[in-house]
Amino acid sequence: MAASDEIEIVAEQVSDLGRRLDSVESRVAEIDKVIARLEGAAVTTARSLEEISTHWHAVYEAMRRVEEPDPDVGQLRVGRDLSRPSKGKP
C-alpha cells in the first residue's frame, strides 16, 4: 500500500468522524432544548403543587375550626337565646 493510499484512508476516517461528531453535537443541542423545557415544566409543576397545598391547608384549617367550636360563640348563642322570647310559647 502506498503512502498516498494510507493518507486517503485516514482522511476518509477523519471525515467520517467529523460527520459523526456533527451528528452527536446536533443531538446534544436537541437534548439541551428538551432539558430546558423539562426544567420549565418542573418549575410550573412545583408552583402548582404549592398552590394546591395552600388550598388544602385552608380546607383543613376550615375543617378544624368546624370541629373545635369557639367557646365564646357558644356563650353568645346561649345569651342570645335567653334574651329572646321563645316563639310559640305564651
Residue pairs with C-beta under 8 A, 6 or more apart in sequence:
none
